[in-house]
């Protein structure tokens, strides 16, 4: 667990705070394992965790990113549907 998640310190000192943080970490590990299995990728768990951590707030398709063998992600739109049209209106 400490290899893939940065548990350098606990957020609380009482037993309940430590249990909560450990349970949250276990749930995150389970969710990432499910994503890894659904994407049918051969990437290591640490790579999957790093990619999800880095691209957590970007609007990328996680499954396509994990299936990709290239280092760069495709030239797809990085915004919501209709984003290009909104940009055209804002720039004109």
ChimeraX attribute file (.defattr): number of C-alpha atoms within 10 A of each C-alpha:
attribute: neighborCount
match mode: 1-to-1
recipient: residues
	/A:1	10
	/A:2	8
	/A:3	7
	/A:4	14
	/A:5	14
	/A:6	9
	/A:7	13
	/A:8	7
	/A:9	8
	/A:10	13
	/A:11	11
	/A:12	12
	/A:13	9
	/A:14	9
	/A:15	8
	/A:16	10
	/A:17	13
	/A:18	15
	/A:19	13
	/A:20	14
	/A:21	15
	/A:22	15
	/A:23	12
	/A:24	12
	/A:25	18
	/A:26	14
	/A:27	12
	/A:28	14
	/A:29	17
	/A:30	12
	/A:31	12
	/A:32	17
	/A:33	15
	/A:34	12
	/A:35	18
	/A:36	21
	/A:37	11
	/A:38	10
	/A:39	15
	/A:40	12
	/A:41	18
	/A:42	12
	/A:43	12
	/A:44	10
	/A:45	15
	/A:46	13
	/A:47	13
	/A:48	21
	/A:49	18
	/A:50	14
	/A:51	14
	/A:52	17
	/A:53	10
	/A:54	10
	/A:55	13
	/A:56	11
	/A:57	8
	/A:58	11
	/A:59	11
	/A:60	16
	/A:61	12
	/A:62	18
	/A:63	14
	/A:64	13
	/A:65	20
	/A:66	21
	/A:67	14
	/A:68	13
	/A:69	11
	/A:70	9
	/A:71	7
	/A:72	8
	/A:73	13
	/A:74	11
	/A:75	6
	/A:76	8
	/A:77	12
	/A:78	12
	/A:79	11
	/A:80	8
	/A:81	9
	/A:82	9
	/A:83	11
	/A:84	13
	/A:85	10
	/A:86	10
	/A:87	10
	/A:88	9
	/A:89	8
	/A:90	8
	/A:91	7
	/A:92	5
